Amino acid sequence: MSPNLPFQLKNPSLFKDQSLVNGNWVEAASGKRFDVVDPGSGKVWASAPDNDANDVDAAVKTAHVAFESFKKVNPRQRAQWLLKWDTLIRENRDDLANIVTYETGKPLSESQGEIDYSLGFTWWFAGEAERVTGTVNTPAAPGRRVFTVKQPIGVAAALVPWNFPIAMILRKASAALAAGCCMVIKPSPETPLSVLALSELAAQAGFPKGVLSVLTTSLENTPALSEALCRHPLIKKVTFTGSTRVGKLVAKLCADGLKKVTLELGGNCPFLIFDDADLNQALTALMGLKWRHAGQACITANRVYVQSGVYDKFAAMLKEASAKLVVGHGADKKTTMGPVTTPRSLDKALSQVEDAKKHGGQVVLGGGKVMGTSGYFFEPTIILGATKEMLITEEETFAPVLALYSFDTEGEAVAAANNTSMGLASYFFTKNIDRTWRLLENLEAGMIGMNTGNASAAESPFGGIKESGYGKESGKDVAIAEYLITKTGTLSLEDHF
């Protein structure tokens, strides 16, 4: 029987509020649960098991038992299960979108868009499952052949954030399952229910028990549970998406066991607009990239550099377009920008705005919390005259606050864009083909948007450089390789002639 939800599900069986271990829906050993809050109202609407470090061992051990069988499953069968999962997610798209909206706050259209984007991963990795191949080589030494085979690495742990709960799971789990690995997922405390719904659909798709496990936990128990996963001897691979600070801790924990790690960390991404750019094209891209999910994306535009010749014109265009945003609850069809997901984001946004004012920045739109609401709403905010001394230059914002910087030369813009410890994504807009090639090579980021703000797809490798992490997710060969080991065999051939 479906609980009393603030929305109606077409498929009530999709709502799961227990953890998933060995194919069974279970409570935490302690019996404790934690609340799930709707950011649009500030109200509790569901709860989930508050697992702690004591729940990890049983989940990992059952996943390892499942792995011993799953690793031997024919790749075509794994591909068929992935395609069935893909089909079921498509069939339940509206229900999943409702859950995502009430967990994250994003508008329903954005939740649906996240699911559409995420389905690229199930579809893509279904194809990749059958394209894992080894090699045969003739070495320099006579009478020998060298073979390589690719094999799944083992049980993987996924530590995922709240901003794109569907995309993060499907990007990570699809690659792992295609490779023949099992996965234990620790969702963010803000978004456990969307992850549990996905896992229910994976079970319906035919994946064997124990192949996917989900341990939900509160914010308080997240560090200890995550550490237990990273340290467990049967976890052979850890994939983490989140802040650079926490990513460094994950890397340190995994170093003790020499575990393979993929880290997708902070962004602080620059967005460069040159005098010769198509300003309407740049504006359209920036509107989607910055205000989507209230600025809470790792690849969002955090620092916008505009060449002095078009600075005033573009600032006016941006203000006019941004003033038309409709802030409200994500379930309201009129809403074009929802709340931030956590109250912590409100405090950070306010501190950055106040700091910018102290350093001479002019707030020409927004600048504070949306008053008179119980949700976590912040006004779309534009700051002109931004400088390198401001906090917003140094810190990833993760809120609907946008700062515009002026520059004169290409060299100046590149130096400013690269003046950060992070290197996830960079974007630029220009119609100069020579400059395009220079920027592609000179900007220090793992992904470069060239006259576009949409640089992420299942077909292209996703990941950063510098302190934005290492390893790749999605793309041909590289992402599935994160879940594989290479084994070398050398054969001696006797010469009977």
C-alpha positions as CSV (number, residue, x, y, z in Angstrom):
1,M,0.0,0.0,0.0
2,S,1.4,3.4,-1.0
3,P,2.1,5.8,1.9
4,N,0.6,9.2,2.1
5,L,2.8,11.0,-0.4
6,P,2.5,14.7,-1.5
7,F,2.0,13.5,-5.1
8,Q,0.3,10.6,-6.8
9,L,2.3,7.7,-8.3
10,K,0.9,5.9,-11.4
11,N,3.0,2.9,-10.2
12,P,2.8,2.8,-6.4
13,S,5.2,-0.2,-6.3
14,L,7.9,2.1,-7.3
15,F,8.0,3.8,-3.9
16,K,10.5,2.0,-1.7
17,D,11.7,3.4,1.7
18,Q,13.9,0.5,2.9
19,S,17.5,-0.4,2.1
20,L,18.2,-3.1,-0.5
21,V,20.5,-5.9,0.6
22,N,20.8,-9.2,-1.3
23,G,17.5,-8.5,-3.1
24,N,15.6,-7.9,0.2
25,W,14.1,-4.7,1.4
26,V,15.5,-4.2,5.0
27,E,15.7,-1.8,7.8
28,A,19.0,-0.7,9.4
29,A,20.2,-3.1,12.2
30,S,19.7,-0.2,14.7
31,G,16.1,0.2,13.6
32,K,16.7,3.9,13.2
33,R,15.4,6.0,10.3
34,F,16.0,9.6,9.1
35,D,13.7,12.2,7.5
36,V,13.5,13.2,3.8
37,V,12.6,16.8,3.4
38,D,11.0,18.6,0.5
39,P,13.2,21.7,-0.3
40,G,10.3,23.4,-1.8
41,S,8.3,23.5,1.4
42,G,10.8,22.6,4.1
43,K,8.5,19.8,5.2
44,V,9.2,16.1,5.9
45,W,7.4,13.9,3.5
46,A,9.2,10.5,3.9
47,S,11.9,8.6,5.7
48,A,14.5,6.0,5.1
49,P,16.7,3.5,7.1
50,D,19.6,5.2,8.9
51,N,22.2,2.6,8.3
52,D,25.6,3.0,9.9
53,A,29.0,1.3,9.6
54,N,27.7,-1.9,11.3
55,D,25.4,-2.5,8.3
56,V,28.2,-2.5,5.7
57,D,29.8,-5.9,6.2
58,A,26.7,-7.9,5.5
59,A,25.8,-5.9,2.4
60,V,29.3,-6.1,0.9
61,K,29.6,-9.9,1.7
62,T,26.3,-10.7,-0.1
63,A,27.3,-8.5,-3.0
64,H,30.6,-10.4,-3.2
65,V,28.7,-13.7,-3.3
66,A,26.6,-12.4,-6.1
67,F,29.7,-11.2,-7.9
68,E,31.1,-14.7,-8.0
69,S,28.2,-15.7,-10.3
70,F,27.5,-12.4,-12.0
71,K,31.1,-12.1,-13.4
72,K,30.5,-15.2,-15.4
73,V,27.3,-14.1,-16.9
74,N,27.5,-13.8,-20.7
75,P,27.9,-10.1,-21.8
76,R,24.9,-10.3,-24.0
77,Q,22.7,-11.3,-21.1
78,R,24.1,-8.3,-19.1
79,A,23.3,-6.1,-22.1
80,Q,19.7,-7.4,-22.2
81,W,19.2,-6.7,-18.5
82,L,20.5,-3.2,-19.0
83,L,18.1,-2.7,-22.0
84,K,15.2,-4.0,-19.9
85,W,16.1,-1.6,-17.1
86,D,16.3,1.2,-19.7
87,T,12.7,0.3,-20.9
88,L,11.3,0.2,-17.4
89,I,12.8,3.6,-16.5
90,R,11.2,5.1,-19.6
91,E,7.9,3.6,-18.7
92,N,8.1,5.0,-15.2
93,R,9.6,8.4,-16.2
94,D,6.8,10.6,-14.7
95,D,6.8,8.8,-11.3
96,L,10.6,9.0,-11.0
97,A,10.5,12.7,-11.9
98,N,8.0,13.4,-9.1
99,I,10.3,11.7,-6.6
100,V,13.3,13.6,-7.8
101,T,11.5,16.9,-7.7
102,Y,10.3,16.4,-4.1
103,E,13.8,15.3,-3.0
104,T,16.0,17.9,-4.9
105,G,13.5,20.8,-5.4
106,K,14.2,21.0,-9.2
107,P,11.3,21.8,-11.5
108,L,9.5,18.8,-12.9
109,S,10.6,19.6,-16.4
110,E,14.3,19.5,-15.2
111,S,13.7,16.2,-13.4
112,Q,12.2,14.7,-16.6
113,G,15.2,16.2,-18.5
114,E,17.6,14.5,-16.0
115,I,15.9,11.1,-16.6
116,D,16.0,11.6,-20.4
117,Y,19.7,12.5,-20.2
118,S,20.4,9.6,-17.8
119,L,18.9,7.0,-20.1
120,G,21.7,7.6,-22.5
121,F,23.9,5.7,-20.0
122,T,21.8,2.5,-19.8
123,W,21.5,2.5,-23.6
124,W,25.2,3.2,-24.2
125,F,26.6,0.7,-21.7
126,A,24.3,-2.0,-22.9
127,G,26.2,-1.8,-26.1
128,E,29.6,-1.5,-24.4
129,A,29.0,-4.8,-22.5
130,E,29.7,-6.9,-25.6
131,R,32.6,-4.8,-26.7
132,V,35.1,-5.6,-24.0
133,T,38.0,-7.3,-25.8
134,G,41.5,-8.6,-25.1
135,T,44.5,-8.8,-27.4
136,V,47.0,-11.2,-28.9
137,N,50.5,-10.1,-29.6
138,T,53.7,-11.6,-31.0
139,P,56.5,-10.4,-28.7
140,A,60.2,-9.8,-29.5
141,A,61.2,-13.0,-27.7
142,P,60.9,-16.0,-30.2
143,G,58.5,-18.8,-29.7
144,R,56.0,-16.8,-27.6
145,R,52.6,-15.3,-27.8
146,V,51.2,-12.7,-25.3
147,F,47.5,-12.5,-24.6
148,T,45.5,-10.0,-22.5
149,V,42.0,-10.5,-21.2
150,K,39.7,-8.0,-19.5
151,Q,37.9,-9.1,-16.3
152,P,35.5,-7.3,-13.9
153,I,37.4,-5.9,-10.9
154,G,35.0,-7.0,-8.2
155,V,32.4,-5.3,-6.0
156,A,32.3,-1.5,-6.4
157,A,31.1,1.1,-4.0
158,A,29.3,4.2,-5.3
159,L,29.2,7.3,-3.1
160,V,26.8,9.7,-4.9
161,P,25.6,13.3,-4.5
162,W,22.0,14.7,-4.3
163,N,22.0,17.1,-7.3
164,F,21.5,14.6,-10.1
165,P,20.5,11.3,-8.2
166,I,19.2,9.5,-11.3
167,A,22.1,10.5,-13.6
168,M,24.8,9.7,-11.0
169,I,23.5,6.2,-10.5
170,L,22.9,5.3,-14.1
171,R,26.3,6.7,-15.2
172,K,28.1,4.7,-12.6
173,A,26.0,1.5,-12.2
174,S,25.5,1.0,-16.0
175,A,29.2,0.9,-16.5
176,A,29.8,-1.4,-13.6
177,L,27.0,-3.8,-14.5
178,A,28.1,-3.9,-18.2
179,A,31.6,-4.8,-17.0
180,G,30.3,-7.6,-14.8
181,C,30.7,-5.9,-11.4
182,C,28.3,-5.7,-8.6
183,M,27.7,-2.4,-6.8
184,V,26.9,-1.2,-3.3
185,I,25.4,2.3,-3.5
186,K,25.3,4.9,-0.7
187,P,22.9,7.6,-1.8
188,S,23.0,11.1,-0.5
189,P,20.8,11.6,2.6
190,E,18.7,14.1,0.6
191,T,17.9,11.8,-2.2
192,P,17.6,8.1,-1.1
193,L,14.1,7.4,-2.5
194,S,14.9,8.0,-6.2
195,V,17.9,5.7,-5.9
196,L,15.8,3.0,-4.2
197,A,13.2,3.3,-7.0
198,L,15.8,2.8,-9.6
199,S,17.0,-0.3,-7.8
200,E,13.5,-1.7,-7.7
201,L,13.3,-1.3,-11.5
202,A,16.7,-3.0,-11.8
203,A,15.3,-6.0,-9.9
204,Q,12.3,-6.1,-12.1
205,A,14.6,-6.0,-15.2
206,G,16.1,-9.3,-14.1
207,F,19.4,-8.4,-12.4
208,P,20.1,-11.2,-9.9
209,K,19.8,-10.6,-6.1
210,G,22.8,-8.9,-4.6
211,V,24.1,-7.4,-7.9
212,L,22.8,-3.9,-6.8
213,S,22.6,-3.0,-3.1
214,V,21.6,0.3,-1.6
215,L,22.5,1.5,2.0
216,T,20.7,4.7,2.9
217,T,22.0,6.8,5.7
218,S,21.6,10.1,7.4
219,L,24.1,13.0,7.1
220,E,25.4,12.2,10.6
221,N,26.2,8.6,9.7
222,T,27.5,9.3,6.2
223,P,31.2,9.7,7.1
224,A,31.4,6.4,9.1
225,L,29.4,4.3,6.7
226,S,31.4,5.7,3.7
227,E,34.7,5.0,5.5
228,A,33.5,1.4,6.2
229,L,32.8,0.9,2.5
230,C,36.1,2.4,1.4
231,R,38.0,0.2,3.9
232,H,36.1,-3.1,3.4
233,P,38.5,-5.7,1.9
234,L,35.9,-7.0,-0.6
235,I,35.3,-3.6,-2.1
236,K,37.8,-3.4,-5.0
237,K,36.6,-0.1,-6.6
238,V,35.2,3.1,-5.3
239,T,33.5,5.8,-7.4
240,F,32.7,9.1,-5.8
241,T,31.1,12.3,-7.0
242,G,31.1,15.3,-4.7
243,S,33.3,18.0,-3.2
244,T,37.1,18.2,-3.6
245,R,37.5,18.2,0.2
246,V,35.6,14.9,0.7
247,G,37.2,13.4,-2.5
248,K,40.6,13.8,-1.0
249,L,39.4,12.0,2.1
250,V,38.0,9.1,0.0
251,A,41.3,8.9,-1.9
252,K,43.3,8.7,1.4
253,L,41.0,5.9,2.7
254,C,41.2,3.9,-0.5
255,A,45.0,4.3,-0.6
256,D,45.4,2.0,2.4
257,G,43.8,-0.9,0.4
258,L,45.3,0.3,-3.0
259,K,41.7,0.3,-4.3
260,K,40.9,1.7,-7.8
261,V,39.2,5.0,-7.4
262,T,37.3,7.4,-9.7
263,L,36.8,10.9,-8.4
264,E,34.5,13.5,-10.0
265,L,34.9,16.6,-7.8
266,G,34.4,20.3,-7.7
267,G,34.1,22.6,-10.7
268,N,34.4,26.4,-10.3
269,C,34.0,26.4,-14.1
270,P,34.8,29.5,-16.2
271,F,32.6,30.7,-19.1
272,L,34.3,33.0,-21.6
273,I,32.5,35.3,-24.0
274,F,34.6,37.1,-26.6
275,D,33.7,40.3,-28.6
276,D,33.0,38.2,-31.8
277,A,30.7,35.7,-30.1
278,D,27.1,35.2,-31.0
279,L,25.7,36.8,-27.8
280,N,22.3,35.3,-28.2
281,Q,23.9,31.8,-28.5
282,A,26.0,32.5,-25.4
283,L,23.0,33.8,-23.5
284,T,20.9,30.8,-24.2
285,A,23.7,28.5,-23.2
286,L,24.4,30.4,-20.0
287,M,20.8,30.6,-18.9
288,G,20.5,26.8,-19.1
289,L,23.9,26.1,-17.6
290,K,23.7,28.6,-14.7
291,W,20.1,28.6,-13.5
292,R,19.4,24.8,-14.1
293,H,18.7,23.3,-10.7
294,A,19.3,26.7,-9.1
295,G,23.0,26.6,-10.0
296,Q,23.6,23.3,-8.3
297,A,25.6,21.4,-10.9
298,C,29.3,20.6,-10.8
299,I,29.7,21.7,-14.4
300,T,27.6,24.9,-14.0
301,A,29.1,28.2,-15.1
302,N,30.7,29.7,-11.9
303,R,32.8,32.5,-13.2
304,V,31.6,34.4,-16.4
305,Y,34.3,36.4,-18.2
306,V,33.0,38.8,-20.8
307,Q,35.3,40.8,-23.1
308,S,35.1,44.5,-22.4
309,G,33.7,45.4,-25.9
310,V,30.4,43.5,-25.3
311,Y,30.4,43.5,-21.4
312,D,27.7,46.1,-20.9
313,K,25.5,44.8,-23.7
314,F,25.7,41.2,-22.5
315,A,25.1,42.2,-18.9
316,A,21.9,43.9,-19.9
317,M,20.8,40.9,-22.0
318,L,21.5,38.6,-19.1
319,K,19.6,40.7,-16.5
320,E,16.6,41.0,-18.7
321,A,16.4,37.3,-19.4
322,S,17.1,36.3,-15.8
323,A,14.5,38.6,-14.4
324,K,11.9,36.5,-16.2
325,L,12.7,33.4,-14.2
326,V,9.8,32.1,-12.1
327,V,11.0,30.9,-8.7
328,G,8.7,28.4,-7.0
329,H,8.0,24.8,-5.9
330,G,9.3,22.4,-8.5
331,A,5.9,20.7,-8.8
332,D,4.3,24.0,-10.0
333,K,4.2,24.0,-13.8
334,K,4.9,27.7,-13.9
335,T,8.2,27.3,-12.0
336,T,11.4,27.7,-14.1
337,M,13.8,27.7,-11.1
338,G,13.2,25.8,-7.9
339,P,14.8,26.0,-4.5
340,V,18.3,25.0,-3.5
341,T,18.3,21.5,-2.0
342,T,19.8,22.2,1.5
343,P,19.6,25.2,3.8
344,R,23.4,25.1,3.9
345,S,23.4,26.4,0.3
346,L,21.4,29.5,1.3
347,D,24.1,30.4,3.9
348,K,26.9,30.0,1.4
349,A,25.1,32.0,-1.2
350,L,24.5,34.9,1.2
351,S,28.1,34.9,2.3
352,Q,29.3,35.1,-1.3
353,V,26.9,38.0,-2.1
354,E,27.9,40.0,1.0
355,D,31.6,39.4,0.3
356,A,31.2,40.6,-3.3
357,K,29.5,43.8,-2.1
358,K,32.5,44.5,0.2
359,H,34.8,44.1,-2.7
360,G,32.9,46.6,-4.9
361,G,30.6,44.2,-6.7
362,Q,27.2,45.6,-7.8
363,V,24.2,43.4,-7.3
364,V,21.9,44.2,-10.2
365,L,19.4,41.4,-9.7
366,G,18.3,39.4,-6.6
367,G,20.8,39.2,-3.8
368,G,19.0,37.3,-1.0
369,K,16.6,34.7,0.2
370,V,13.1,34.7,-1.2
371,M,11.1,35.9,1.8
372,G,7.7,34.6,3.0
373,T,8.3,30.9,2.1
374,S,9.2,27.9,4.2
375,G,11.3,26.3,1.4
376,Y,15.0,26.9,0.6
377,F,14.6,29.6,-2.0
378,F,17.3,32.1,-3.2
379,E,16.7,34.8,-5.7
380,P,18.5,34.5,-9.1
381,T,21.4,36.9,-8.4
382,I,23.7,38.7,-10.8
383,I,26.8,40.5,-9.6
384,L,28.6,42.9,-12.0
385,G,32.2,44.2,-11.5
386,A,33.4,40.9,-10.1
387,T,37.1,40.7,-9.1
388,K,39.6,38.0,-8.4
389,E,39.6,38.9,-4.7
390,M,36.0,37.8,-4.1
391,L,35.0,34.5,-2.5
392,I,32.9,33.7,-5.5
393,T,36.1,33.6,-7.6
394,E,37.8,31.1,-5.3
395,E,34.8,28.9,-4.2
396,E,32.4,26.8,-6.2
397,T,29.0,28.5,-5.6
398,F,26.4,25.8,-6.0
399,A,23.6,28.3,-5.8
400,P,21.8,30.7,-8.2
401,V,24.5,33.4,-7.9
402,L,26.3,34.6,-11.1
403,A,29.2,37.0,-11.3
404,L,30.4,38.8,-14.4
405,Y,34.1,39.7,-14.9
406,S,35.5,42.0,-17.6
407,F,38.6,41.2,-19.6
408,D,40.5,42.8,-22.5
409,T,42.7,40.2,-24.1
410,E,42.5,36.4,-24.8
411,G,45.7,35.8,-22.7
412,E,44.2,37.7,-19.8
413,A,41.0,35.6,-20.0
414,V,42.8,32.3,-20.2
415,A,45.0,33.2,-17.3
416,A,42.0,34.1,-15.2
417,A,40.1,31.0,-16.2
418,N,43.0,28.7,-15.3
419,N,43.7,30.5,-12.0
420,T,42.0,27.8,-9.9
421,S,42.9,24.5,-8.3
422,M,40.0,22.9,-10.1
423,G,39.7,21.8,-13.8
424,L,36.4,20.1,-14.5
425,A,34.9,22.1,-17.4
426,S,35.4,25.3,-19.2
427,Y,33.2,27.0,-21.8
428,F,34.0,29.6,-24.4
429,F,32.1,31.5,-27.1
430,T,33.8,32.9,-30.2
431,K,33.5,32.7,-34.0
432,N,37.3,33.0,-34.5
433,I,38.5,29.5,-35.6
434,D,42.1,30.2,-34.7
435,R,41.1,31.2,-31.2
436,T,38.9,28.1,-30.9
437,W,41.8,25.8,-31.4
438,R,44.0,27.8,-29.0
439,L,41.4,27.8,-26.3
440,L,40.8,24.1,-26.7
441,E,44.4,23.4,-25.9
442,N,45.1,26.2,-23.4
443,L,42.2,26.0,-21.1
444,E,42.9,23.7,-18.1
445,A,39.9,21.5,-17.8
446,G,38.9,17.9,-18.6
447,M,35.9,19.0,-20.7
448,I,35.6,22.1,-23.0
449,G,32.4,23.5,-24.2
450,M,33.0,25.2,-27.6
451,N,30.1,27.6,-28.4
452,T,27.9,25.3,-26.2
453,G,27.1,24.9,-22.6
454,N,26.0,21.3,-23.1
455,A,29.2,19.2,-23.0
456,S,28.0,16.1,-21.3
457,A,26.6,12.9,-23.0
458,A,26.9,9.2,-22.6
459,E,29.2,9.1,-25.7
460,S,31.8,11.5,-24.4
461,P,34.2,10.9,-21.5
462,F,33.2,12.9,-18.3
463,G,35.8,13.9,-15.8
464,G,38.2,16.6,-14.8
465,I,41.9,17.3,-14.2
466,K,43.8,19.1,-11.4
467,E,41.8,19.0,-8.1
468,S,38.6,18.2,-10.0
469,G,39.5,14.5,-9.8
470,Y,40.7,11.6,-11.9
471,G,39.2,8.8,-13.9
472,K,36.5,9.0,-16.5
473,E,32.8,8.2,-16.5
474,S,30.9,7.6,-19.8
475,G,32.5,7.6,-23.2
476,K,33.8,4.8,-25.3
477,D,36.2,2.3,-23.7
478,V,37.4,4.6,-20.9
479,A,34.4,4.4,-18.5
480,I,33.9,0.7,-18.6
481,A,37.7,0.3,-18.2
482,E,37.3,1.8,-14.7
483,Y,35.6,-1.4,-13.7
484,L,38.0,-3.9,-15.4
485,I,41.4,-5.4,-14.7
486,T,43.8,-6.5,-17.5
487,K,45.3,-9.9,-17.1
488,T,48.3,-10.9,-19.2
489,G,49.1,-14.4,-20.3
490,T,52.3,-15.5,-22.0
491,L,52.4,-18.8,-24.0
492,S,55.6,-20.6,-25.0
493,L,55.3,-22.3,-28.4
494,E,57.5,-25.4,-28.9
495,D,59.0,-25.6,-32.3
496,H,58.6,-29.2,-33.6
497,F,59.9,-28.5,-37.1
